[in-house]
């Protein structure tokens, strides 16, 4: 299984690759891909890191698990491949962007266009077994992605962290709020979107902060 990851992350995360938990995680993931249907495709496990080099990150959006139905997940949180119907949370994200910024609702749910502008689309767990949400939680991915967030908090400058729902908010608890903008709200899931996701204005707030610090805003 060949994975692709931008070299800038290898430098930042060299310590993680060599830790015992990561060796155990690697063996588990290899075994799962060899014996079961697992998403995303193996080459796309680190797609978020490949599309957004460490020194290009401006915004971090934290998700939980990859989508677990065929054809959806491709390594970026909340994103689906071209031609795949929008999952409910993604529909609500696009509705909020439209209400917040006036940007039209796109025809594709593929968010690679955000990643290429500096939005790290980070799931807490990077793999999942087909039809089994949460099946790869507690195997080491969370430790790895905690380290990613810690490195970004420590070494990044004026980043925007977007945390939707209690899981993501807990995941971002140690982000340095003196250095970065942290935006929180309920999750865009239909179960919670009407409790404060709609109307959170996170997309315009993120862009205002980036512009204030001399960075190019994101074309959402």
C-alpha positions in Angstrom: 0.0 0.0 0.0 1.5 3.3 -1.2 0.5 6.4 0.8 1.2 9.9 -0.4 2.0 12.7 2.0 3.7 16.1 1.4 7.3 16.0 2.6 6.8 19.0 4.8 4.8 16.8 7.2 7.5 14.2 7.3 9.8 16.8 8.8 7.3 18.0 11.3 6.0 14.6 12.4 9.3 12.6 12.3 9.0 11.9 16.1 5.5 10.5 15.7 6.5 8.0 12.9 9.1 6.5 15.3 6.9 6.0 18.3 5.7 2.5 19.4 2.0 3.5 19.1 2.5 4.4 15.5 4.2 1.1 14.7 1.2 -0.7 16.3 -1.2 1.5 14.4 0.5 0.8 11.1 0.3 -2.9 11.6 -3.3 -2.7 12.5 -4.2 -0.6 9.5 -2.2 -2.8 7.1 -4.0 -5.9 8.4 -7.4 -4.2 8.1 -6.8 -3.2 4.5 -5.5 -6.7 3.6 -8.6 -8.5 5.1 -11.6 -6.1 5.0 -13.1 -3.3 3.0 -11.7 -0.1 4.5 -12.1 3.6 3.5 -10.6 5.8 2.2 -8.6 3.9 -0.4 -5.1 3.2 1.0 -3.3 5.7 -1.2 -5.6 8.5 0.2 -5.2 7.9 3.9 -3.0 11.0 4.2 -4.7 12.9 1.4 -5.4 15.9 3.7 -1.6 16.2 4.4 -0.7 15.7 0.8 -3.0 18.4 -0.4 -2.1 21.0 2.2 1.7 21.2 3.1 2.5 22.1 6.7 3.7 25.6 5.9 0.7 26.4 3.8 -2.0 25.7 6.4 -4.2 28.6 7.2 -7.4 27.0 8.5 -7.9 23.6 10.2 -11.3 21.9 10.2 -11.6 18.9 12.5 -13.9 16.0 11.7 -14.3 12.6 13.4 -14.3 9.6 11.1 -14.1 9.1 7.3 -17.4 8.3 5.6 -18.0 4.6 5.8 -20.0 3.9 2.6 -18.5 3.0 -0.8 -17.2 5.8 -3.0 -17.6 8.7 -0.5 -14.3 9.1 1.6 -11.2 10.3 -0.1 -9.1 11.5 2.9 -10.5 15.0 3.6 -13.0 15.4 6.4 -16.6 16.2 5.3 -15.6 15.9 1.6 -16.9 13.4 -0.9 -15.7 12.5 -4.4 -17.0 14.3 -7.4 -20.4 13.0 -8.4 -21.3 11.6 -5.0 -24.5 13.0 -3.4 -23.8 15.4 -0.6 -24.2 13.8 2.9 -26.5 15.7 5.2 -23.7 17.5 7.2 -22.1 18.7 4.0 -25.4 20.0 2.7 -25.7 22.0 5.8 -22.1 23.3 5.5 -22.9 24.6 2.0 -26.1 26.2 3.2 -24.3 28.1 5.9 -21.6 29.2 3.5 -24.3 30.5 1.2 -26.1 32.3 4.0 -22.8 33.7 5.5 -20.9 34.7 2.4 -23.3 34.6 -0.5 -21.2 32.0 -2.3 -23.4 29.7 -4.4 -24.0 26.1 -3.4 -21.5 24.1 -5.5 -22.2 21.2 -7.8 -19.5 19.0 -6.3 -18.9 18.0 -2.7 -15.2 17.5 -3.3 -13.4 20.0 -1.0 -9.9 19.5 -2.5 -10.3 23.1 -3.7 -10.3 24.2 -0.1 -7.3 22.0 0.8 -5.3 23.6 -2.0 -6.0 27.0 -0.5 -4.6 26.1 2.9 -7.5 24.4 4.6 -6.4 21.2 6.4 -9.4 18.9 6.4 -8.4 16.7 9.3 -10.4 13.7 10.6 -9.4 12.6 14.1 -9.4 9.0 12.8 -8.0 8.5 9.3 -9.5 5.1 8.4 -12.7 3.2 8.9 -14.1 -0.2 8.1 -17.0 -0.2 5.6 -20.5 0.3 7.1 -19.0 0.5 10.6 -18.7 4.1 11.9 -16.0 4.4 14.6 -14.6 1.0 13.9 -11.0 2.3 13.9 -11.2 4.6 16.9 -9.0 3.9 19.9 -6.2 2.3 17.8 -3.8 5.2 17.8 -5.1 7.6 15.1 -6.3 10.0 17.8 -2.9 10.2 19.4 -1.4 11.0 16.0 -3.9 13.7 15.1 -3.6 15.2 18.6 0.1 15.5 17.8 -0.7 17.2 14.4 -2.9 19.7 16.2 -0.2 20.4 18.8 2.4 21.0 16.2 0.2 23.4 14.3 -0.7 25.2 17.5 3.0 25.5 18.5 4.6 26.2 15.1 1.8 27.9 13.1 1.1 31.6 13.1 -2.4 33.1 13.2 -4.2 29.9 12.1 -8.0 29.5 12.3 -9.2 26.3 13.9 -12.9 25.4 13.2 -14.4 23.0 15.7 -17.9 21.8 15.2 -19.6 19.6 17.9 -18.4 18.4 21.3 -15.9 15.9 19.9 -14.0 18.4 17.8 -14.2 21.0 20.6 -12.6 18.6 23.1 -10.0 17.6 20.4 -9.0 21.3 20.2 -8.8 21.9 23.9 -5.1 22.6 24.0 -4.8 24.9 21.0 -3.1 28.2 22.0 -5.9 30.8 21.8 -3.4 33.6 22.3 -1.8 32.8 18.9 -4.8 31.5 16.9 -8.5 32.0 16.3 -10.6 29.1 17.5 -14.2 29.0 16.3 -16.7 26.6 17.9 -20.3 25.7 17.3 -22.7 22.7 17.3 -22.1 20.2 14.5 -23.6 20.6 11.0 -25.4 17.3 11.4 -29.2 17.6 10.9 -29.5 16.5 14.6 -27.7 19.6 15.8 -27.4 22.2 13.0 -30.4 24.2 14.2 -28.9 24.5 17.7 -26.3 27.0 16.5 -24.4 25.8 13.5 -26.7 27.7 11.2 -25.8 31.4 11.7 -22.3 30.7 13.2 -20.7 32.9 10.5 -17.5 30.8 10.8 -16.6 31.2 7.1 -16.7 35.0 7.1 -15.0 35.2 10.5 -12.2 33.0 9.3 -11.6 35.1 6.3 -11.7 38.4 8.3 -9.1 37.0 10.6 -6.9 35.8 7.8 -7.1 39.2 6.1 -6.4 41.0 9.3 -3.1 39.0 9.6 -2.0 39.6 6.0 -3.2 36.2 4.6 -5.3 35.6 1.5 -8.9 34.7 2.5 -10.4 31.3 1.4 -12.7 31.2 -1.6 -15.3 29.0 0.1 
